């Protein structure tokens, strides 16, 4: 028996956003307040603060309790110049000096600003990827990620003659390994996928339905959060052809799951369209885990409320 229409409609709804917006504003106030060591950089525009994740992408569901916030230093940047041809890399090395204010400085200053504004008992800076701000009345728990801008170069012929894709870069706190993401591409591609000319507004509700189905499986000990991260699930759905979305939630979810179950997924791309969905980095998913997730979602669809 398929999951009933009423359940799919419930799962398709976006979760509340008011408290997320209040959390965003609270953190912005903390970082730009009088006691913040980065207030002048924020006012000058050299530091940008913005949402990412499910709240930014309108794919948050009921029960999503974490707000993801990026604090981006745009006057210092990471890059892949080592991948350029030798002559272009040489030009790049000559064009730029080492940064005087880098990611380590930014992270330290963000921690100081948060501790000053919220008190240190609400701030956990021991995470490997993000700083954790604990929830309080009127404020959700937040993951705050200090980053520097990243340039993924296509070519470099001078400071006024280069082409690159915009990303962000930060470091794993324990291993010190760089982590590179492309949240703006992720957002723009999701918006385009959801557009009238492509899926006519069916993409994001479908993501929310399958994220809720994933949560149902996790709550019932069928899957773990580590096996099926929601960010990767959204990228999985992003790879489904546009023509399979539409008509009804029943048709769409059936068509999406059928496609994912029957078709090879090895060459799927992340929603940012800049790197493969599957691989060995922290920004990629494990293909066997994706296959297991698809299998369990199909079983949930086939066996809903079966005795």
C-alpha positions as CSV (number, residue, x, y, z in Angstrom):
1,X,0.0,0.0,0.0
2,X,1.4,3.4,-1.0
3,X,1.8,6.2,1.6
4,X,-1.7,7.9,1.6
5,X,-2.2,11.3,0.0
6,X,-3.1,12.9,3.4
7,X,0.3,11.8,4.8
8,X,2.2,13.1,1.8
9,X,0.4,16.4,2.0
10,X,1.3,16.8,5.6
11,X,4.9,15.9,5.0
12,X,5.1,18.4,2.0
13,X,4.5,21.4,4.2
14,X,7.4,23.7,5.2
15,X,8.3,23.9,8.9
16,X,8.0,27.1,10.9
17,X,10.4,29.9,9.9
18,X,9.7,32.7,12.4
19,X,12.0,31.5,15.1
20,X,14.7,30.8,12.6
21,X,14.6,34.4,11.4
22,X,14.7,35.6,15.0
23,X,17.7,33.4,15.6
24,X,19.5,34.8,12.5
25,X,18.8,38.3,13.6
26,X,20.0,37.6,17.2
27,X,23.3,36.2,15.9
28,X,23.8,39.1,13.5
29,X,23.3,41.5,16.4
30,X,25.8,39.5,18.5
31,X,28.5,39.7,15.8
32,X,27.9,43.3,14.8
33,X,27.4,44.7,18.4
34,X,29.7,47.2,20.1
35,X,31.7,44.5,21.9
36,X,32.3,42.4,18.8
37,X,35.9,42.4,17.4
38,X,34.5,42.0,13.9
39,X,31.9,44.8,14.0
40,X,33.9,47.1,11.8
41,X,34.6,44.4,9.2
42,X,30.9,43.7,9.1
43,X,29.9,47.3,8.7
44,X,32.5,47.7,5.9
45,X,31.2,44.7,4.0
46,X,34.3,42.6,4.3
47,X,32.4,40.0,6.4
48,X,29.0,38.7,5.2
49,X,26.5,36.8,7.4
50,X,23.8,34.6,5.8
51,X,21.7,31.5,6.3
52,X,22.5,28.3,4.5
53,X,20.9,24.8,4.8
54,X,17.2,23.9,4.9
55,X,15.9,27.2,6.2
56,X,17.7,29.1,3.4
57,X,16.6,26.6,0.8
58,X,12.9,26.4,2.0
59,X,13.2,22.7,2.6
60,X,13.0,22.7,6.3
61,X,10.5,20.4,7.9
62,X,8.7,20.3,11.2
63,X,11.3,19.2,13.7
64,X,14.3,20.8,12.0
65,X,15.7,22.6,15.1
66,X,19.1,23.8,13.8
67,X,19.7,27.1,12.0
68,X,22.8,27.0,9.8
69,X,24.6,30.4,9.6
70,X,27.7,31.3,7.6
71,X,30.1,34.1,8.6
72,X,32.1,34.7,5.5
73,X,35.3,36.7,5.3
74,X,35.5,37.9,1.7
75,X,38.8,39.9,1.7
76,X,40.7,36.7,2.2
77,X,40.2,33.7,-0.1
78,X,41.2,30.1,-0.6
79,X,41.7,28.8,-4.1
80,X,42.7,26.0,-6.4
81,X,45.5,27.8,-8.2
82,X,47.6,24.7,-7.9
83,X,45.4,23.1,-10.5
84,X,46.0,25.9,-13.1
85,X,48.5,25.6,-15.9
86,X,52.0,26.5,-14.6
87,X,52.2,29.9,-16.3
88,X,48.8,30.9,-14.8
89,X,49.7,29.6,-11.3
90,X,52.9,31.7,-11.5
91,X,50.9,34.8,-12.4
92,X,48.5,34.1,-9.5
93,X,51.4,33.6,-7.0
94,X,52.9,37.0,-8.1
95,X,49.5,38.8,-7.9
96,X,48.6,38.0,-4.2
97,X,50.4,38.3,-0.9
98,X,49.7,36.1,2.1
99,X,46.6,37.2,4.1
100,X,47.2,39.2,7.3
101,X,43.8,38.2,8.7
102,X,42.8,34.6,8.0
103,X,40.3,31.9,8.9
104,X,41.9,31.2,12.3
105,X,41.7,34.9,13.2
106,X,38.0,35.0,12.1
107,X,37.0,31.9,14.0
108,X,38.7,33.2,17.2
109,X,36.9,36.6,16.8
110,X,33.5,35.0,16.2
111,X,33.9,33.0,19.4
112,X,34.8,36.1,21.3
113,X,31.8,37.9,20.0
114,X,29.4,35.1,20.8
115,X,30.8,34.6,24.3
116,X,30.5,38.3,25.0
117,X,26.9,38.5,23.8
118,X,25.4,35.2,25.0
119,X,27.8,34.1,27.8
120,X,30.1,31.3,27.2
121,X,27.8,28.7,28.7
122,X,25.6,29.0,25.6
123,X,28.5,28.6,23.2
124,X,30.2,25.4,22.3
125,X,33.3,25.8,20.3
126,X,34.5,22.2,20.4
127,X,32.8,21.0,17.2
128,X,35.0,20.1,14.3
129,X,33.0,22.0,11.7
130,X,30.8,24.6,13.4
131,X,30.4,26.6,16.5
132,X,27.2,25.6,18.4
133,X,24.9,28.2,19.9
134,X,22.5,26.5,22.3
135,X,18.8,27.2,22.1
136,X,17.0,29.6,24.4
137,X,13.5,31.0,24.6
138,X,12.7,32.6,21.2
139,X,15.9,31.2,19.7
140,X,16.7,27.9,18.0
141,X,20.0,26.1,18.3
142,X,22.4,27.3,15.7
143,X,25.4,26.0,13.8
144,X,27.7,28.9,13.0
145,X,30.4,28.4,10.5
146,X,33.2,30.9,10.1
147,X,34.6,30.7,6.5
148,X,36.7,32.5,4.0
149,X,35.7,32.9,0.4
150,X,36.9,30.2,-2.1
151,X,37.7,30.6,-5.7
152,X,37.5,27.5,-8.0
153,X,39.5,28.9,-10.9
154,X,38.8,28.1,-14.5
155,X,41.5,30.4,-15.7
156,X,43.7,33.2,-14.3
157,X,45.5,35.7,-16.5
158,X,45.6,38.6,-14.1
159,X,43.7,40.2,-11.2
160,X,41.2,41.7,-13.7
161,X,41.1,38.7,-16.0
162,X,40.1,35.5,-14.4
163,X,37.1,33.2,-14.1
164,X,36.2,31.3,-11.0
165,X,33.2,29.7,-9.2
166,X,32.4,31.2,-5.8
167,X,32.6,28.9,-2.8
168,X,33.5,28.9,0.9
169,X,36.4,27.3,2.7
170,X,37.0,26.4,6.3
171,X,39.0,23.7,8.2
172,X,38.1,20.6,10.3
173,X,39.1,21.7,13.8
174,X,40.9,18.4,14.7
175,X,42.4,17.2,11.4
176,X,43.0,20.7,10.0
177,X,41.9,19.4,6.6
178,X,40.2,22.0,4.4
179,X,36.5,21.7,3.7
180,X,35.1,23.4,0.6
181,X,31.4,24.0,-0.2
182,X,29.4,26.0,-2.7
183,X,26.2,27.1,-0.9
184,X,25.3,29.8,-3.4
185,X,25.4,27.3,-6.3
186,X,23.4,24.9,-4.2
187,X,20.7,27.5,-3.4
188,X,20.5,28.9,-7.0
189,X,20.3,25.4,-8.6
190,X,17.5,24.3,-6.2
191,X,15.6,27.5,-6.9
192,X,16.0,26.8,-10.7
193,X,15.0,23.2,-10.3
194,X,11.8,24.3,-8.5
195,X,10.9,26.9,-11.1
196,X,7.8,27.0,-13.3
197,X,9.9,26.1,-16.4
198,X,11.3,23.0,-14.8
199,X,9.3,21.2,-12.1
200,X,6.6,23.9,-11.6
201,X,7.1,24.1,-7.8
202,X,7.1,20.3,-7.2
203,X,10.8,19.9,-6.4
204,X,11.0,21.4,-2.9
205,X,7.8,19.9,-1.5
206,X,9.1,16.5,-2.8
207,X,12.3,17.1,-0.9
208,X,10.3,17.8,2.2
209,X,8.2,14.7,1.8
210,X,11.2,12.4,1.5
211,X,13.1,14.2,4.3
212,X,10.1,13.5,6.5
213,X,10.0,9.9,5.3
214,X,13.7,9.7,6.2
215,X,13.0,11.1,9.7
216,X,10.2,8.5,10.1
217,X,12.7,5.7,9.3
218,X,15.3,7.1,11.7
219,X,12.7,7.4,14.5
220,X,11.8,3.8,13.9
221,X,15.4,2.6,13.9
222,X,15.4,1.6,10.3
223,X,18.1,4.1,9.2
224,X,20.6,6.3,11.1
225,X,21.2,10.0,10.6
226,X,24.8,9.1,9.6
227,X,23.6,6.8,6.9
228,X,21.1,9.3,5.4
229,X,22.1,12.9,5.9
230,X,19.3,15.2,4.7
231,X,21.7,17.4,2.7
232,X,22.7,14.4,0.6
233,X,19.2,13.2,0.2
234,X,18.2,16.5,-1.3
235,X,21.1,16.2,-3.8
236,X,19.9,12.7,-4.7
237,X,16.4,14.0,-5.5
238,X,18.0,16.9,-7.5
239,X,19.3,14.4,-10.0
240,X,15.9,13.0,-10.9
241,X,14.7,14.3,-14.3
242,X,12.3,17.2,-14.2
243,X,9.6,15.5,-16.2
244,X,9.0,13.0,-13.3
245,X,7.8,15.8,-11.0
246,X,4.1,16.9,-11.1
247,X,0.4,15.9,-11.3
248,X,0.1,14.8,-7.7
249,X,2.3,13.9,-4.7
250,X,1.5,10.2,-5.1
251,X,2.6,10.3,-8.7
252,X,5.7,12.4,-8.0
253,X,7.0,10.4,-5.1
254,X,6.3,7.1,-6.8
255,X,8.1,8.3,-10.0
256,X,11.1,9.7,-8.0
257,X,11.5,6.5,-5.9
258,X,11.1,4.3,-9.0
259,X,13.7,6.2,-10.9
260,X,16.2,6.2,-8.0
261,X,15.6,2.5,-7.4
262,X,16.0,1.4,-11.0
263,X,18.6,3.7,-12.4
264,X,22.4,3.8,-11.7
265,X,23.3,6.7,-9.4
266,X,27.1,6.5,-9.5
267,X,27.5,9.6,-11.7
268,X,25.1,11.8,-9.8
269,X,26.2,15.3,-9.0
270,X,25.8,17.4,-5.8
271,X,23.1,20.0,-6.1
272,X,25.9,22.6,-6.5
273,X,26.7,20.8,-9.9
274,X,30.4,21.3,-9.1
275,X,31.5,17.9,-7.8
276,X,30.2,14.3,-7.7
277,X,27.7,13.4,-5.0
278,X,29.7,10.2,-4.2
279,X,33.3,10.0,-3.1
280,X,35.7,10.0,-0.2
281,X,35.6,13.6,1.0
282,X,33.5,15.0,3.9
283,X,31.5,16.9,1.2
284,X,30.4,13.6,-0.4
285,X,28.1,10.7,0.3
286,X,28.9,7.0,0.5
287,X,27.1,5.2,-2.4
288,X,26.2,2.1,-0.5
289,X,24.5,4.3,2.2
290,X,22.6,6.1,-0.6
291,X,21.4,2.7,-2.1
292,X,20.3,1.5,1.4
293,X,18.4,4.8,1.9
294,X,16.6,4.4,-1.4
295,X,15.8,0.7,-0.6
296,X,14.3,1.6,2.8
297,X,12.3,4.5,1.3
298,X,10.9,2.2,-1.3
299,X,10.0,-0.4,1.3
300,X,8.3,2.3,3.4
301,X,6.2,3.2,0.3
302,X,5.3,-0.4,-0.5
303,X,4.6,-1.5,3.0
304,X,2.9,1.5,4.6
305,X,0.5,0.3,7.3
306,X,0.7,-3.3,6.1
307,X,-0.2,-5.8,8.8
